[in-house]
Every structure is written in structure tokens, then in C-alpha cells.
Amino acid sequence: MSFYQPAPHSHSLWERALLRIPGGVNSPVRAFRGVGGEPFFVNKASGCTITDVDGSECIDFVGTWGPAILGHAPQVVIDAVRETVPRGSSFGIPNPLEVEMAETICRMVPSIEKVRMTNSGTEAVMSAIRLARGYTGRERIVKFEGCYHGHVDSLLVKAGSGALTLGQPDSAGIPTSLAALTSTIPFNNLEALHSAFKEHGPQIAAVILEPVPANAGLYLPGPGFLEEVKTLCREHDALLIFDEVMTGFRLAPGGAQEVYGITPDLTTLGKIIGGGLPVGAFGGKAEIMDQLAPLGPVYQAGTLSGNPLALAAGLAQLREMERINGWQLLENLGTQFEESIRHAIKGKPLTFHRIGSMFCLYFCEGPVRNLDDAKRSDSAAFARYFHRALKQGLYFAPSQYEAGFLSTAHTPEALERASMIVSKILAEF
């Protein structure tokens, strides 16, 4: 297979990175292990394009893995950060933006009555799990295969995202005794979920899931699945946690829970609410959230939590999305892109999924409903597709097990160009 070859400056940076950074990257999936070859280094990004350090430009469908819902470097975000920086980049003291963000989140996501900011989605999930255990007095967590919830010890079991890309859905360094407190079952399998509650019901503190799993590609919940998960949690006095770090504020103002009409007890958030800066949050019913210190016995803290730069950027992005009705715009763009791709794959053993501005192309026949189905995808074929696309100016995630993202900056013209390139590449498969 012919790999994309980074130009000299990128290659030089890669050689230097390998000497000082484990694997040359600060997050595993960036290393191109899932597709082979060598990654490139970005110098700048604007709108729907990225430009590497050697001056080559690509249409970007990664969008910094989700946060760039307005595209890269939107002016409203730049202006908000520029206005905030002179007043200080961190205080460690309450600031007004924390209150504004909390009020905005609670207004847009009705299931959240109170919210606490963190510095990453992983930190948000870790804190939500601790809170669920503290609130219920139970220890066991139920998760679903292929759902990635950050690199939290007890949840990095049959995970998706980078762990799955590297063929290691578990991780060394996690105590067996801790992993034993996590029950893992297939997504969209209600029989397995009923069995888990039958066996461990009184010990289950919470069920956590991505309502739309986007770390093993992208597949959707079957009819009635999320409703039954909610019912079982309620019947067994377990909490339901929606990990909406990806889907929150992307699929709708209220996230996947708005789309599917499900009210979880706790929700984890991130990405979009930071406008491209590090951020996370978790929230839910006031009765549960009030168990956090300083009100309750569940300890959680963070020096940079509620960072003014991240919150200024996130608030600006959310306000702009509301102002331009960004979710409808993204649905229109997504429909255009989907129609083109479905035309290109007609009659081929390929499966395309889309919801809103998120999508995935599997190199296998459908249906794809869970992790086992996703793993049927031909990873070698995906790698060929990835490198051919990159050579022609399209950057998709360097892994079969990651979702793609559209932004409001992806113009119809850019999507038409991308669709033509994809169609030409897929004609050879």
C-alpha cells in the first residue's frame, strides 16, 4: 500500500517527537497506528481546513475530535478569548463566567439542574462515577463494549477509541480488583442488560453509556433500547449516566438526550463547551449533585476547573450556534454529504452511518449495531481509503474506529468537492 508521505518539515518534527514523546504523540490515535505511515504536523487551521507545517492544505473532517462545531478559529471565539486574556488566564477563585456557563448548560440540557466544571471529558466521567457510587452506596458499574469514556481505570475495559485502534481495548496498569467492579455488555443487547441486573442488581451504582456510540466508528441505538436502559435503572435504583462528551451540544442543543427523549440522572460533557480549549463538565439532578463537596461527602476538585479562557470560548461558541440556528444548518449539510456518499457506495459492501453532523463509513456490509459488528470492517481497506483521501486533500480520522465531524464552516461547495473525491476513490473498491 502506498502511504501518504509527509513533507520534510513534518518528517523532521516527527523524528524529534519520537525522541522525547512516547510514540511521538500525546494521544495514541494520532500516531497513525490504525492506518500505517507517519502523521503530519499542523501549523494552522481555519474554517473547514487545516494547513500543515509544509504548507499543504486539507479539508478537515476531524474537527479536533469534535469541539470545532463552528469550524476552526471562528471569529466569535477568537474575539472572546482575546477579550478575556488581559483580565487573567486563571484565578483559582470563582469568576462570573462559571456562573454564566452553568446557567447556559442547565438551560440547554433540561436534565441538568446543577453542574460542575472540570478540565477534560475523562475527568468529568471519573467524577460522575465517583458521585454515582457515593450517592448510591454501591460499587458496581455497567458499561457497554466499544463505548469509550476516557482513560478512567474502571472504565478502560473493552473500550473504544484509541485503545480499540491499537488492538488493546483494555490497559495495563489497571488493578484486576478494580476492573472486576465493571460489568461490560454488548451495545443494543437488552437481554444481556437484563442478565446483568438479574445477577448484580443490588450492587449496581450506575449504567454509563454513550447514547450514540462514537468511539467504535458510529452506530445508533436500536428502537426502544435507551428507553429500556432507563426503565431498568429506575426499577433497580441505579443511576443512568449519559456520556455526552461528543454528542452534547452537537446533535441538538440538548444533545442526544433531546434527540431521543431520554432523561438521564447524570450527564458528562466536554469538547464543544470549551471552544477548542481544555474543558469538561458533569451535571444532573440537584439531589445527586449536592452530594459533592463542599456540600456532601463526595470529594472532587480541580485547580483549573472553570478556567476563564475555556469558558469564554465555549460560551461564545454556544451563543453563536443559537444565533445562527447551527443545528439545522448542520443537519442540512449532513444530509447533502450523506446523499453523496450513499450514491458512491451503492451496490458495494460498505455501510455508512450518520446522525446530525457525525458520520462513519464502515468497510463491511451492515447492519453495524455494536462493537462486534464494527470489528467486521476491513481495516486494511479503510487504511487504503484513508491514505488515498489524504493525498487528495481530505483528512478523515486515522482510524476505522472514530467518527467524522462536520462543522458549520463546511460549505456546500467543500462538501461537493469532498464527495467527488470520495466517490472516485471508492469506485476502485
C-alpha positions, 0 to 999 in steps of 0.5 A: 500500500502506498502511504501518504508521505509527509513533507520534510518539515513534518518528517523532521518534527516527527523524528524529534517527537519520537525522541522525547514523546512516547510514540511521538504523540500525546494521544495514541490515535494520532500516531497513525497506528490504525492506518500505517505511515507517519502523521503530519504536523499542523501549523494552522487551521481555519474554517473547514481546513487545516494547513500543515507545517509544509504548507499543504492544505486539507479539508478537515473532517476531524474537527479536533475530535469534535469541539470545532462545531463552528469550524476552526478559529471562528471569529466569535471565539477568537474575539472572546478569548482575546477579550478575556486574556488581559483580565487573567488566564486563571484565578483559582477563585470563582469568576462570573463566567462559571456562573454564566456557563452553568446557567447556559448548560442547565438551560440547554440540557433540561436534565441538568439542574446543577453542574460542575466544571472540570478540565477534560471529558475523562475527568468529568466521567471519573467524577460522575462515577465517583458521585454515582457510587457515593450517592448510591452506596454501591460499587458496581458499574455497567458499561457497554463494549466499544463505548469509550469514556476516557482513560478512567481505570474502571472504565478502560475495559473493552473500550473504544477509541484509541485503545480499540485502534491499537488492538488493546481495548483494555490497559495495563496498569489497571488493578484486576480488583478494580476492573472486576467492579465493571460489568461490560455488555454488548451495545443494543443487547437488552437481554444481556442488560437484563442478565446483568441486573438479574445477577448484580442488581443490588450492587449496581451504582450506575449504567454509563453509556454513550447514547450514540456510540462514537468511539467504535466508528458510529452506530445508533441505538436500536428502537426502544433500547435507551428507553429500556436502559432507563426503565431498568435503572429506575426499577433497580435504583441505579443511576443512568449516566449519559456520556455526552462528551461528543454528542452534547451540544452537537446533535441538538442543543440538548444533545442526544438526550433531546434527540431521543427523549431520554432523561438521564440522572447524570450527564458528562460533557466536554469538547464543544463547551470549551471552544477548542480549549481544555474543558469538561463538565458533569451535571444532573439532578440537584439531589445527586449533585449536592452530594459533592463537596463542599456540600456532601461527602463526595470529594472532587476538585480541580485547580483549573476547573472553570478556567476563564479562557475555556469558558469564554470560548465555549460560551461564545461558541454556544451563543453563536450556534443559537444565533445562527440556528447551527443545528439545522444548518448542520443537519442540512449539510449532513444530509447533502454529504450523506446523499453523496456518499450513499450514491458512491457506495451503492451496490458495494459492501460498505455501510455508512452511518450518520446522525446530525453532523457525525458520520462513519463509513464502515468497510463491511456490509451492515447492519453495524449495531455494536462493537462486534459488528464494527470489528467486521470492517476491513481495516486494511481497506479503510487504511487504503481509503484513508491514505488515498483521501489524504493525498487528495486533500481530505483528512478523515480520522486515522482510524476505522474506529472514530467518527467524522465531524462536520462543522458549520464552516463546511460549505456546500461547495467543500462538501461537493468537492469532498464527495467527488473525491470520495466517490472516485476513490471508492469506485476502485473498491 
